Amino acid sequence: MKLSKTNYLVYRDCAHNAWVKVHKPEIYHAEPLSVFERAIIEIGNDVDVRARELFPGGVLIRRGDAAGTAELVAARTPVLYQPVFETERYTTACDILVWNGAGRAYDLYEVKASTSGEDRKAKDDLYAHDIAFQAHVLSENGVPLGRLHLVRLNGDYVSNGTLDLTRLFTREDFTDRVTPIFEAVRAEMDAAHDLIQLAALPAPPCACIYKGRSSQCTTFAHINPEVPDYSIHDLTRIGTSPKKLRALVDAGILSITDIPADFELTLPQRHQVEAAQRRRPFVELPPLQSFLDDIAFPVAFLDYETYPCALPRFAGYAPFNHVPFQFSLHVLMHAGAEPVHHEFLYTEAHCPDAPFVAALKATLPPEGAIVVWNKPFEKGINTKLAERLPAEQAFLAAVNERIVDLMDVFSEQMVVHPGFRGKTSIKWVLPALVPRLSYKGLAIQEGATASETWNAIVTGALEPEEAREAVQNLLTYCGLDSLAMLEIWRALQTIVADRDIREAG
Ligand code: SF4
């Protein structure tokens, strides 16, 4: 069985998972790709295609066509897109090969749909291994290799409305990063190849039993069926305390409800355990009371939906800037008032920035608290809008000043409910505090699907009837987001009021 570059990179993350991917695809792919994961793949494809324009006139190789590639390489075809190479043990496809007549060699260009700014060191290391794998397979095929390059999006590039590809992409010579790891990568490739030939799952068992939930891959539950759904791995920040986690696992304690009272935990972790064991919420009343008291009327519950555009679509946008296309707003003018609902959804193919801000201006009360969930997101969108619309800077800065993050109640553990399962997402908090409201059953249940739905509408990918339905689905989903905040806020008011009544009694 040949080792592909993709499986080699999975192996570098986790040998166990690479074996499962190859031998138990029904487990590895048990969960269908999320909309978010599919979007990442599509973004990668889009970026690949645009990057080819940097090297025009190339020949696109059919998927898996190693023989065709060999012929074109032998003929020194100047530019090849997606050439395929195989050896007895390995297989890989490259993004772009360019014949360098002066060097009498092919220069390799690996294209990545990422900017140079994020997690640069870790990503550069990953990319160097990715390129080294390709370089080994090409060398074994007798391809004369010149320089090894990485092409990625330039995070500093701001579009003027027409993409300038030479500035949108950066080309970095990675040869000097690849050379020092070249031999080590070969050894790793051999080990990965040998591992996937094994007929049985290699020992030791899944190492993530000693890691927090966020480190675990999707096959964890299948490999560790003895671990309950809500386990010690869900303890807040347990991933940063590996000794504690190891002590619990080694003592055979896997359920969060089995953690003994004398086991050393942080206060937030202890609150979480007590809430789970007693099956009732834990409430820190004074900070909750003070948080709610600081929310001034009129209260506006506001939620944005956006589309992250890898390739800037409009003037003023940089790679991966979010296009704000929708908001939902529930306003309570005073205590006991009926909420008033406003909504905005832009479905034209033009830039929604100006109409989005105009609609905000028309519907947001001029004063009072603006309640959101996870404020860095909405504030960040407002900041970017202000950069693109300088005339709106004062308004957007004032909006940001008034923003209150309702998620703080949960991330700061003022309320801990067993139903939260240690999470602070509104998708977990809502059903626990307001069981009559739910995202289940909605055609759109999370932000990534909303983004992709909007993109399908504005790019004309939907038939008119489908587009009308998609618009309705977006309005329903975003409307529930702001309504959910309003109802969670009301549930918190009730918690405080009930405590007051109990304490008075
Ligand atoms: S859960 Fe962790 S150790 Fe287990 S297979 Fe996945 S990545 Fe590997």
Boltz pocket constraint, residues with backbone or C-beta under 6 A from the ligand:
constraints:
  - pocket:
      binder: B
      contacts: [[A, 13], [A, 14], [A, 15], [A, 16], [A, 17], [A, 205], [A, 206], [A, 207], [A, 208], [A, 209], [A, 215], [A, 216], [A, 217], [A, 218], [A, 219], [A, 220], [A, 223]]
      max_distance: 6.0
